[in-house]
Amino acid sequence: MDTNGVSYMILQRVSPVTHSVGNCVKRVVVIVTSVLFFRTPVSPINSLGTGVALAGVFLYSRVKRIKPKPKTA
């Protein structure tokens, strides 16, 4: 199964926002891994972007825990 197939399979099980956050986390992990493993140089703007992405994921997870799910009729 290719990457798109796995992505669609996951999207069927979670909300689109959760899927999007997962993609964001995946990209941050790839960036951090490449910096550590390949010793890729990082500029201040790259660090800022990674920090913003991590902060967004953290805030989303906090809000999702606090906010109750709306009841459907």
N, CA, C and O atoms as a Maestro MAE file, in Angstrom:
{
 s_m_m2io_version
 :::
 2.0.0
}

f_m_ct {
 s_m_title
 :::
 protein
 m_atom[292] {
  # First column is atom index #
  i_m_mmod_type
  r_m_x_coord
  r_m_y_coord
  r_m_z_coord
  i_m_residue_number
  s_m_chain_name
  s_m_pdb_residue_name
  s_m_pdb_atom_name
  i_m_atomic_number
  :::
  1 25 0.858 -1.174 0.000 1 A "MET " " N  " 7
  2 3 0.000 0.000 0.000 1 A "MET " " CA " 6
  3 2 0.906 1.239 0.000 1 A "MET " " C  " 6
  4 15 1.890 1.292 0.738 1 A "MET " " O  " 8
  5 25 0.575 2.210 -0.812 2 A "ASP " " N  " 7
  6 3 1.381 3.422 -0.904 2 A "ASP " " CA " 6
  7 2 1.007 4.420 0.192 2 A "ASP " " C  " 6
  8 15 0.086 4.190 0.976 2 A "ASP " " O  " 8
  9 25 1.739 5.526 0.227 3 A "THR " " N  " 7
  10 3 1.536 6.540 1.255 3 A "THR " " CA " 6
  11 2 0.136 7.129 1.201 3 A "THR " " C  " 6
  12 15 -0.480 7.352 2.244 3 A "THR " " O  " 8
  13 25 -0.379 7.388 -0.007 4 A "ASN " " N  " 7
  14 3 -1.723 7.947 -0.117 4 A "ASN " " CA " 6
  15 2 -2.783 6.980 0.402 4 A "ASN " " C  " 6
  16 15 -3.759 7.407 1.019 4 A "ASN " " O  " 8
  17 25 -2.605 5.714 0.165 5 A "GLY " " N  " 7
  18 3 -3.549 4.719 0.660 5 A "GLY " " CA " 6
  19 2 -3.592 4.694 2.175 5 A "GLY " " C  " 6
  20 15 -4.666 4.623 2.773 5 A "GLY " " O  " 8
  21 25 -2.426 4.753 2.793 6 A "VAL " " N  " 7
  22 3 -2.364 4.783 4.257 6 A "VAL " " CA " 6
  23 2 -3.004 6.072 4.765 6 A "VAL " " C  " 6
  24 15 -3.732 6.057 5.758 6 A "VAL " " O  " 8
  25 25 -2.736 7.179 4.089 7 A "SER " " N  " 7
  26 3 -3.303 8.464 4.495 7 A "SER " " CA " 6
  27 2 -4.829 8.432 4.454 7 A "SER " " C  " 6
  28 15 -5.480 8.911 5.383 7 A "SER " " O  " 8
  29 25 -5.406 7.879 3.394 8 A "TYR " " N  " 7
  30 3 -6.866 7.793 3.288 8 A "TYR " " CA " 6
  31 2 -7.445 6.846 4.341 8 A "TYR " " C  " 6
  32 15 -8.526 7.092 4.876 8 A "TYR " " O  " 8
  33 25 -6.725 5.771 4.634 9 A "MET " " N  " 7
  34 3 -7.187 4.831 5.635 9 A "MET " " CA " 6
  35 2 -7.235 5.498 7.015 9 A "MET " " C  " 6
  36 15 -8.186 5.308 7.773 9 A "MET " " O  " 8
  37 25 -6.207 6.274 7.326 10 A "ILE " " N  " 7
  38 3 -6.179 6.987 8.606 10 A "ILE " " CA " 6
  39 2 -7.265 8.044 8.645 10 A "ILE " " C  " 6
  40 15 -7.920 8.217 9.673 10 A "ILE " " O  " 8
  41 25 -7.470 8.758 7.536 11 A "LEU " " N  " 7
  42 3 -8.468 9.822 7.471 11 A "LEU " " CA " 6
  43 2 -9.881 9.285 7.720 11 A "LEU " " C  " 6
  44 15 -10.736 10.011 8.227 11 A "LEU " " O  " 8
  45 25 -10.130 8.023 7.367 12 A "GLN " " N  " 7
  46 3 -11.435 7.423 7.629 12 A "GLN " " CA " 6
  47 2 -11.667 7.191 9.114 12 A "GLN " " C  " 6
  48 15 -12.814 7.096 9.553 12 A "GLN " " O  " 8
  49 25 -10.597 7.098 9.891 13 A "ARG " " N  " 7
  50 3 -10.714 6.779 11.310 13 A "ARG " " CA " 6
  51 2 -10.622 7.989 12.233 13 A "ARG " " C  " 6
  52 15 -11.056 7.916 13.383 13 A "ARG " " O  " 8
  53 25 -10.066 9.095 11.755 14 A "VAL " " N  " 7
  54 3 -9.903 10.293 12.593 14 A "VAL " " CA " 6
  55 2 -10.499 11.497 11.875 14 A "VAL " " C  " 6
  56 15 -10.827 11.434 10.690 14 A "VAL " " O  " 8
  57 25 -10.631 12.588 12.613 15 A "SER " " N  " 7
  58 3 -11.172 13.812 12.008 15 A "SER " " CA " 6
  59 2 -10.123 14.441 11.080 15 A "SER " " C  " 6
  60 15 -8.927 14.197 11.241 15 A "SER " " O  " 8
  61 25 -10.564 15.239 10.121 16 A "PRO " " N  " 7
  62 3 -9.612 15.897 9.220 16 A "PRO " " CA " 6
  63 2 -8.601 16.784 9.966 16 A "PRO " " C  " 6
  64 15 -7.441 16.879 9.564 16 A "PRO " " O  " 8
  65 25 -9.042 17.424 11.040 17 A "VAL " " N  " 7
  66 3 -8.118 18.283 11.791 17 A "VAL " " CA " 6
  67 2 -7.048 17.436 12.473 17 A "VAL " " C  " 6
  68 15 -5.871 17.796 12.458 17 A "VAL " " O  " 8
  69 25 -7.442 16.325 13.066 18 A "THR " " N  " 7
  70 3 -6.479 15.427 13.704 18 A "THR " " CA " 6
  71 2 -5.496 14.890 12.675 18 A "THR " " C  " 6
  72 15 -4.301 14.781 12.950 18 A "THR " " O  " 8
  73 25 -5.988 14.559 11.509 19 A "HIS " " N  " 7
  74 3 -5.126 14.076 10.430 19 A "HIS " " CA " 6
  75 2 -4.122 15.148 10.030 19 A "HIS " " C  " 6
  76 15 -2.946 14.852 9.817 19 A "HIS " " O  " 8
  77 25 -4.576 16.379 9.929 20 A "SER " " N  " 7
  78 3 -3.696 17.486 9.572 20 A "SER " " CA " 6
  79 2 -2.623 17.704 10.632 20 A "SER " " C  " 6
  80 15 -1.458 17.934 10.308 20 A "SER " " O  " 8
  81 25 -3.017 17.631 11.890 21 A "VAL " " N  " 7
  82 3 -2.046 17.783 12.983 21 A "VAL " " CA " 6
  83 2 -1.031 16.637 12.938 21 A "VAL " " C  " 6
  84 15 0.159 16.851 13.169 21 A "VAL " " O  " 8
  85 25 -1.493 15.448 12.647 22 A "GLY " " N  " 7
  86 3 -0.581 14.308 12.507 22 A "GLY " " CA " 6
  87 2 0.445 14.534 11.417 22 A "GLY " " C  " 6
  88 15 1.623 14.220 11.589 22 A "GLY " " O  " 8
  89 25 0.001 15.079 10.293 23 A "ASN " " N  " 7
  90 3 0.943 15.396 9.215 23 A "ASN " " CA " 6
  91 2 1.954 16.437 9.658 23 A "ASN " " C  " 6
  92 15 3.131 16.352 9.309 23 A "ASN " " O  " 8
  93 25 1.504 17.412 10.421 24 A "CYS " " N  " 7
  94 3 2.395 18.454 10.934 24 A "CYS " " CA " 6
  95 2 3.449 17.840 11.856 24 A "CYS " " C  " 6
  96 15 4.636 18.152 11.755 24 A "CYS " " O  " 8
  97 25 3.003 16.970 12.746 25 A "VAL " " N  " 7
  98 3 3.932 16.307 13.666 25 A "VAL " " CA " 6
  99 2 4.939 15.469 12.889 25 A "VAL " " C  " 6
  100 15 6.129 15.462 13.202 25 A "VAL " " O  " 8
  101 25 4.450 14.764 11.875 26 A "LYS " " N  " 7
  102 3 5.342 13.934 11.061 26 A "LYS " " CA " 6
  103 2 6.437 14.789 10.427 26 A "LYS " " C  " 6
  104 15 7.601 14.387 10.406 26 A "LYS " " O  " 8
  105 25 6.082 15.944 9.919 27 A "ARG " " N  " 7
  106 3 7.075 16.819 9.289 27 A "ARG " " CA " 6
  107 2 8.078 17.350 10.297 27 A "ARG " " C  " 6
  108 15 9.269 17.445 10.001 27 A "ARG " " O  " 8
  109 25 7.603 17.697 11.484 28 A "VAL " " N  " 7
  110 3 8.518 18.176 12.530 28 A "VAL " " CA " 6
  111 2 9.499 17.071 12.904 28 A "VAL " " C  " 6
  112 15 10.691 17.331 13.071 28 A "VAL " " O  " 8
  113 25 9.006 15.837 13.037 29 A "VAL " " N  " 7
  114 3 9.879 14.707 13.373 29 A "VAL " " CA " 6
  115 2 10.925 14.509 12.282 29 A "VAL " " C  " 6
  116 15 12.092 14.269 12.590 29 A "VAL " " O  " 8
  117 25 10.533 14.605 11.028 30 A "VAL " " N  " 7
  118 3 11.481 14.455 9.919 30 A "VAL " " CA " 6
  119 2 12.537 15.553 9.974 30 A "VAL " " C  " 6
  120 15 13.722 15.286 9.771 30 A "VAL " " O  " 8
  121 25 12.115 16.783 10.245 31 A "ILE " " N  " 7
  122 3 13.060 17.903 10.310 31 A "ILE " " CA " 6
  123 2 14.043 17.707 11.465 31 A "ILE " " C  " 6
  124 15 15.254 17.832 11.281 31 A "ILE " " O  " 8
  125 25 13.525 17.404 12.643 32 A "VAL " " N  " 7
  126 3 14.395 17.231 13.811 32 A "VAL " " CA " 6
  127 2 15.350 16.060 13.602 32 A "VAL " " C  " 6
  128 15 16.526 16.147 13.955 32 A "VAL " " O  " 8
  129 25 14.850 14.967 13.031 33 A "THR " " N  " 7
  130 3 15.699 13.807 12.770 33 A "THR " " CA " 6
  131 2 16.810 14.154 11.785 33 A "THR " " C  " 6
  132 15 17.958 13.755 11.979 33 A "THR " " O  " 8
  133 25 16.478 14.889 10.737 34 A "SER " " N  " 7
  134 3 17.516 15.240 9.759 34 A "SER " " CA " 6
  135 2 18.551 16.180 10.367 34 A "SER " " C  " 6
  136 15 19.735 16.096 10.043 34 A "SER " " O  " 8
  137 25 18.107 17.073 11.245 35 A "VAL " " N  " 7
  138 3 19.053 17.983 11.908 35 A "VAL " " CA " 6
  139 2 20.004 17.187 12.797 35 A "VAL " " C  " 6
  140 15 21.213 17.417 12.780 35 A "VAL " " O  " 8
  141 25 19.461 16.257 13.568 36 A "LEU " " N  " 7
  142 3 20.294 15.482 14.485 36 A "LEU " " CA " 6
  143 2 21.153 14.444 13.772 36 A "LEU " " C  " 6
  144 15 22.341 14.314 14.064 36 A "LEU " " O  " 8
  145 25 20.562 13.709 12.846 37 A "PHE " " N  " 7
  146 3 21.263 12.605 12.202 37 A "PHE " " CA " 6
  147 2 22.250 13.084 11.137 37 A "PHE " " C  " 6
  148 15 23.397 12.637 11.099 37 A "PHE " " O  " 8
  149 25 21.798 13.999 10.270 38 A "PHE " " N  " 7
  150 3 22.649 14.463 9.165 38 A "PHE " " CA " 6
  151 2 23.397 15.750 9.497 38 A "PHE " " C  " 6
  152 15 24.149 16.265 8.669 38 A "PHE " " O  " 8
  153 25 23.190 16.272 10.711 39 A "ARG " " N  " 7
  154 3 23.823 17.525 11.144 39 A "ARG " " CA " 6
  155 2 23.550 18.671 10.163 39 A "ARG " " C  " 6
  156 15 24.442 19.435 9.796 39 A "ARG " " O  " 8
  157 25 22.288 18.756 9.760 40 A "THR " " N  " 7
  158 3 21.857 19.814 8.850 40 A "THR " " CA " 6
  159 2 21.901 21.153 9.585 40 A "THR " " C  " 6
  160 15 21.363 21.268 10.686 40 A "THR " " O  " 8
  161 25 22.538 22.168 8.989 41 A "PRO " " N  " 7
  162 3 22.557 23.476 9.658 41 A "PRO " " CA " 6
  163 2 21.152 24.076 9.723 41 A "PRO " " C  " 6
  164 15 20.362 23.934 8.790 41 A "PRO " " O  " 8
  165 25 20.854 24.744 10.832 42 A "VAL " " N  " 7
  166 3 19.527 25.310 11.044 42 A "VAL " " CA " 6
  167 2 19.668 26.813 11.261 42 A "VAL " " C  " 6
  168 15 20.438 27.264 12.109 42 A "VAL " " O  " 8
  169 25 18.913 27.575 10.479 43 A "SER " " N  " 7
  170 3 18.917 29.031 10.649 43 A "SER " " CA " 6
  171 2 17.907 29.401 11.737 43 A "SER " " C  " 6
  172 15 17.050 28.593 12.094 43 A "SER " " O  " 8
  173 25 18.010 30.611 12.254 44 A "PRO " " N  " 7
  174 3 17.034 31.035 13.272 44 A "PRO " " CA " 6
  175 2 15.584 30.978 12.776 44 A "PRO " " C  " 6
  176 15 14.684 30.637 13.542 44 A "PRO " " O  " 8
  177 25 15.354 31.307 11.511 45 A "ILE " " N  " 7
  178 3 13.981 31.276 10.983 45 A "ILE " " CA " 6
  179 2 13.465 29.832 10.904 45 A "ILE " " C  " 6
  180 15 12.275 29.593 11.110 45 A "ILE " " O  " 8
  181 25 14.351 28.866 10.606 46 A "ASN " " N  " 7
  182 3 13.958 27.449 10.618 46 A "ASN " " CA " 6
  183 2 13.574 27.012 12.027 46 A "ASN " " C  " 6
  184 15 12.589 26.300 12.220 46 A "ASN " " O  " 8
  185 25 14.357 27.443 13.004 47 A "SER " " N  " 7
  186 3 14.055 27.108 14.398 47 A "SER " " CA " 6
  187 2 12.721 27.713 14.821 47 A "SER " " C  " 6
  188 15 11.925 27.065 15.500 47 A "SER " " O  " 8
  189 25 12.485 28.950 14.418 48 A "LEU " " N  " 7
  190 3 11.220 29.607 14.746 48 A "LEU " " CA " 6
  191 2 10.040 28.853 14.132 48 A "LEU " " C  " 6
  192 15 9.032 28.634 14.804 48 A "LEU " " O  " 8
  193 25 10.154 28.461 12.886 49 A "GLY " " N  " 7
  194 3 9.082 27.720 12.216 49 A "GLY " " CA " 6
  195 2 8.794 26.388 12.888 49 A "GLY " " C  " 6
  196 15 7.633 26.010 13.051 49 A "GLY " " O  " 8
  197 25 9.838 25.680 13.276 50 A "THR " " N  " 7
  198 3 9.655 24.406 13.968 50 A "THR " " CA " 6
  199 2 9.000 24.630 15.327 50 A "THR " " C  " 6
  200 15 8.140 23.854 15.744 50 A "THR " " O  " 8
  201 25 9.407 25.687 16.010 51 A "GLY " " N  " 7
  202 3 8.799 26.017 17.300 51 A "GLY " " CA " 6
  203 2 7.328 26.356 17.173 51 A "GLY " " C  " 6
  204 15 6.519 25.944 18.004 51 A "GLY " " O  " 8
  205 25 6.974 27.106 16.134 52 A "VAL " " N  " 7
  206 3 5.568 27.458 15.904 52 A "VAL " " CA " 6
  207 2 4.753 26.197 15.619 52 A "VAL " " C  " 6
  208 15 3.637 26.052 16.117 52 A "VAL " " O  " 8
  209 25 5.305 25.292 14.824 53 A "ALA " " N  " 7
  210 3 4.604 24.043 14.511 53 A "ALA " " CA " 6
  211 2 4.392 23.217 15.776 53 A "ALA " " C  " 6
  212 15 3.300 22.693 15.996 53 A "ALA " " O  " 8
  213 25 5.415 23.097 16.600 54 A "LEU " " N  " 7
  214 3 5.282 22.336 17.841 54 A "LEU " " CA " 6
  215 2 4.285 22.986 18.795 54 A "LEU " " C  " 6
  216 15 3.486 22.296 19.428 54 A "LEU " " O  " 8
  217 25 4.332 24.303 18.898 55 A "ALA " " N  " 7
  218 3 3.390 25.015 19.765 55 A "ALA " " CA " 6
  219 2 1.954 24.817 19.288 55 A "ALA " " C  " 6
  220 15 1.049 24.636 20.102 55 A "ALA " " O  " 8
  221 25 1.743 24.850 17.985 56 A "GLY " " N  " 7
  222 3 0.407 24.644 17.437 56 A "GLY " " CA " 6
  223 2 -0.133 23.261 17.749 56 A "GLY " " C  " 6
  224 15 -1.296 23.108 18.123 56 A "GLY " " O  " 8
  225 25 0.710 22.263 17.595 57 A "VAL " " N  " 7
  226 3 0.297 20.889 17.903 57 A "VAL " " CA " 6
  227 2 -0.017 20.757 19.389 57 A "VAL " " C  " 6
  228 15 -1.010 20.132 19.761 57 A "VAL " " O  " 8
  229 25 0.819 21.339 20.234 58 A "PHE " " N  " 7
  230 3 0.591 21.273 21.677 58 A "PHE " " CA " 6
  231 2 -0.718 21.954 22.054 58 A "PHE " " C  " 6
  232 15 -1.514 21.396 22.809 58 A "PHE " " O  " 8
  233 25 -0.946 23.160 21.531 59 A "LEU " " N  " 7
  234 3 -2.173 23.890 21.857 59 A "LEU " " CA " 6
  235 2 -3.407 23.155 21.355 59 A "LEU " " C  " 6
  236 15 -4.425 23.108 22.046 59 A "LEU " " O  " 8
  237 25 -3.326 22.586 20.165 60 A "TYR " " N  " 7
  238 3 -4.458 21.822 19.637 60 A "TYR " " CA " 6
  239 2 -4.792 20.646 20.561 60 A "TYR " " C  " 6
  240 15 -5.959 20.399 20.864 60 A "TYR " " O  " 8
  241 25 -3.765 19.930 21.001 61 A "SER " " N  " 7
  242 3 -4.026 18.773 21.857 61 A "SER " " CA " 6
  243 2 -4.630 19.200 23.195 61 A "SER " " C  " 6
  244 15 -5.485 18.500 23.737 61 A "SER " " O  " 8
  245 25 -4.193 20.345 23.733 62 A "ARG " " N  " 7
  246 3 -4.750 20.843 24.992 62 A "ARG " " CA " 6
  247 2 -6.215 21.250 24.821 62 A "ARG " " C  " 6
  248 15 -7.053 20.915 25.658 62 A "ARG " " O  " 8
  249 25 -6.523 21.966 23.748 63 A "VAL " " N  " 7
  250 3 -7.895 22.413 23.507 63 A "VAL " " CA " 6
  251 2 -8.806 21.223 23.252 63 A "VAL " " C  " 6
  252 15 -9.948 21.201 23.712 63 A "VAL " " O  " 8
  253 25 -8.311 20.244 22.528 64 A "LYS " " N  " 7
  254 3 -9.122 19.067 22.226 64 A "LYS " " CA " 6
  255 2 -9.477 18.306 23.503 64 A "LYS " " C  " 6
  256 15 -10.562 17.731 23.594 64 A "LYS " " O  " 8
  257 25 -8.594 18.297 24.473 65 A "ARG " " N  " 7
  258 3 -8.876 17.607 25.741 65 A "ARG " " CA " 6
  259 2 -9.890 18.391 26.573 65 A "ARG " " C  " 6
  260 15 -10.732 17.794 27.246 65 A "ARG " " O  " 8
  261 25 -9.816 19.703 26.533 66 A "ILE " " N  " 7
  262 3 -10.677 20.549 27.372 66 A "ILE " " CA " 6
  263 2 -12.092 20.647 26.794 66 A "ILE " " C  " 6
  264 15 -13.077 20.510 27.519 66 A "ILE " " O  " 8
  265 25 -12.181 20.882 25.492 67 A "LYS " " N  " 7
  266 3 -13.468 21.126 24.846 67 A "LYS " " CA " 6
  267 2 -14.215 19.803 24.646 67 A "LYS " " C  " 6
  268 15 -13.696 18.896 23.996 67 A "LYS " " O  " 8
  269 25 -15.436 19.686 25.201 68 A "PRO " " N  " 7
  270 3 -16.204 18.439 25.002 68 A "PRO " " CA " 6
  271 2 -16.709 18.346 23.563 68 A "PRO " " C  " 6
  272 15 -16.917 19.358 22.893 68 A "PRO " " O  " 8
  273 25 -16.898 17.125 23.114 69 A "LYS " " N  " 7
  274 3 -17.423 16.910 21.768 69 A "LYS " " CA " 6
  275 2 -18.882 17.335 21.717 69 A "LYS " " C  " 6
  276 15 -19.644 17.052 22.642 69 A "LYS " " O  " 8
  277 25 -19.284 18.020 20.629 70 A "PRO " " N  " 7
  278 3 -20.699 18.398 20.503 70 A "PRO " " CA " 6
  279 2 -21.556 17.153 20.271 70 A "PRO " " C  " 6
  280 15 -21.155 16.224 19.571 70 A "PRO " " O  " 8
  281 25 -22.746 17.157 20.877 71 A "LYS " " N  " 7
  282 3 -23.663 16.024 20.704 71 A "LYS " " CA " 6
  283 2 -24.416 16.172 19.388 71 A "LYS " " C  " 6
  284 15 -24.869 17.259 19.029 71 A "LYS " " O  " 8
  285 25 -24.536 15.061 18.683 72 A "THR " " N  " 7
  286 3 -25.284 15.077 17.430 72 A "THR " " CA " 6
  287 2 -26.717 14.641 17.706 72 A "THR " " C  " 6
  288 15 -26.981 13.861 18.621 72 A "THR " " O  " 8
  289 25 -27.632 15.155 16.900 73 A "ALA " " N  " 7
  290 3 -29.055 14.860 17.117 73 A "ALA " " CA " 6
  291 2 -29.458 13.515 16.622 73 A "ALA " " C  " 6
  292 15 -30.623 13.137 16.739 73 A "ALA " " O  " 8
  :::
 }
 m_bond[291] {
  # First column is bond index #
  i_m_from
  i_m_to
  i_m_order
  :::
  1 1 2 1
  2 2 3 1
  3 3 4 2
  4 3 5 1
  5 5 6 1
  6 6 7 1
  7 7 8 2
  8 7 9 1
  9 9 10 1
  10 10 11 1
  11 11 12 2
  12 11 13 1
  13 13 14 1
  14 14 15 1
  15 15 16 2
  16 15 17 1
  17 17 18 1
  18 18 19 1
  19 19 20 2
  20 19 21 1
  21 21 22 1
  22 22 23 1
  23 23 24 2
  24 23 25 1
  25 25 26 1
  26 26 27 1
  27 27 28 2
  28 27 29 1
  29 29 30 1
  30 30 31 1
  31 31 32 2
  32 31 33 1
  33 33 34 1
  34 34 35 1
  35 35 36 2
  36 35 37 1
  37 37 38 1
  38 38 39 1
  39 39 40 2
  40 39 41 1
  41 41 42 1
  42 42 43 1
  43 43 44 2
  44 43 45 1
  45 45 46 1
  46 46 47 1
  47 47 48 2
  48 47 49 1
  49 49 50 1
  50 50 51 1
  51 51 52 2
  52 51 53 1
  53 53 54 1
  54 54 55 1
  55 55 56 2
  56 55 57 1
  57 57 58 1
  58 58 59 1
  59 59 60 2
  60 59 61 1
  61 61 62 1
  62 62 63 1
  63 63 64 2
  64 63 65 1
  65 65 66 1
  66 66 67 1
  67 67 68 2
  68 67 69 1
  69 69 70 1
  70 70 71 1
  71 71 72 2
  72 71 73 1
  73 73 74 1
  74 74 75 1
  75 75 76 2
  76 75 77 1
  77 77 78 1
  78 78 79 1
  79 79 80 2
  80 79 81 1
  81 81 82 1
  82 82 83 1
  83 83 84 2
  84 83 85 1
  85 85 86 1
  86 86 87 1
  87 87 88 2
  88 87 89 1
  89 89 90 1
  90 90 91 1
  91 91 92 2
  92 91 93 1
  93 93 94 1
  94 94 95 1
  95 95 96 2
  96 95 97 1
  97 97 98 1
  98 98 99 1
  99 99 100 2
  100 99 101 1
  101 101 102 1
  102 102 103 1
  103 103 104 2
  104 103 105 1
  105 105 106 1
  106 106 107 1
  107 107 108 2
  108 107 109 1
  109 109 110 1
  110 110 111 1
  111 111 112 2
  112 111 113 1
  113 113 114 1
  114 114 115 1
  115 115 116 2
  116 115 117 1
  117 117 118 1
  118 118 119 1
  119 119 120 2
  120 119 121 1
  121 121 122 1
  122 122 123 1
  123 123 124 2
  124 123 125 1
  125 125 126 1
  126 126 127 1
  127 127 128 2
  128 127 129 1
  129 129 130 1
  130 130 131 1
  131 131 132 2
  132 131 133 1
  133 133 134 1
  134 134 135 1
  135 135 136 2
  136 135 137 1
  137 137 138 1
  138 138 139 1
  139 139 140 2
  140 139 141 1
  141 141 142 1
  142 142 143 1
  143 143 144 2
  144 143 145 1
  145 145 146 1
  146 146 147 1
  147 147 148 2
  148 147 149 1
  149 149 150 1
  150 150 151 1
  151 151 152 2
  152 151 153 1
  153 153 154 1
  154 154 155 1
  155 155 156 2
  156 155 157 1
  157 157 158 1
  158 158 159 1
  159 159 160 2
  160 159 161 1
  161 161 162 1
  162 162 163 1
  163 163 164 2
  164 163 165 1
  165 165 166 1
  166 166 167 1
  167 167 168 2
  168 167 169 1
  169 169 170 1
  170 170 171 1
  171 171 172 2
  172 171 173 1
  173 173 174 1
  174 174 175 1
  175 175 176 2
  176 175 177 1
  177 177 178 1
  178 178 179 1
  179 179 180 2
  180 179 181 1
  181 181 182 1
  182 182 183 1
  183 183 184 2
  184 183 185 1
  185 185 186 1
  186 186 187 1
  187 187 188 2
  188 187 189 1
  189 189 190 1
  190 190 191 1
  191 191 192 2
  192 191 193 1
  193 193 194 1
  194 194 195 1
  195 195 196 2
  196 195 197 1
  197 197 198 1
  198 198 199 1
  199 199 200 2
  200 199 201 1
  201 201 202 1
  202 202 203 1
  203 203 204 2
  204 203 205 1
  205 205 206 1
  206 206 207 1
  207 207 208 2
  208 207 209 1
  209 209 210 1
  210 210 211 1
  211 211 212 2
  212 211 213 1
  213 213 214 1
  214 214 215 1
  215 215 216 2
  216 215 217 1
  217 217 218 1
  218 218 219 1
  219 219 220 2
  220 219 221 1
  221 221 222 1
  222 222 223 1
  223 223 224 2
  224 223 225 1
  225 225 226 1
  226 226 227 1
  227 227 228 2
  228 227 229 1
  229 229 230 1
  230 230 231 1
  231 231 232 2
  232 231 233 1
  233 233 234 1
  234 234 235 1
  235 235 236 2
  236 235 237 1
  237 237 238 1
  238 238 239 1
  239 239 240 2
  240 239 241 1
  241 241 242 1
  242 242 243 1
  243 243 244 2
  244 243 245 1
  245 245 246 1
  246 246 247 1
  247 247 248 2
  248 247 249 1
  249 249 250 1
  250 250 251 1
  251 251 252 2
  252 251 253 1
  253 253 254 1
  254 254 255 1
  255 255 256 2
  256 255 257 1
  257 257 258 1
  258 258 259 1
  259 259 260 2
  260 259 261 1
  261 261 262 1
  262 262 263 1
  263 263 264 2
  264 263 265 1
  265 265 266 1
  266 266 267 1
  267 267 268 2
  268 267 269 1
  269 269 270 1
  270 270 271 1
  271 271 272 2
  272 271 273 1
  273 273 274 1
  274 274 275 1
  275 275 276 2
  276 275 277 1
  277 277 278 1
  278 278 279 1
  279 279 280 2
  280 279 281 1
  281 281 282 1
  282 282 283 1
  283 283 284 2
  284 283 285 1
  285 285 286 1
  286 286 287 1
  287 287 288 2
  288 287 289 1
  289 289 290 1
  290 290 291 1
  291 291 292 2
  :::
 }
}
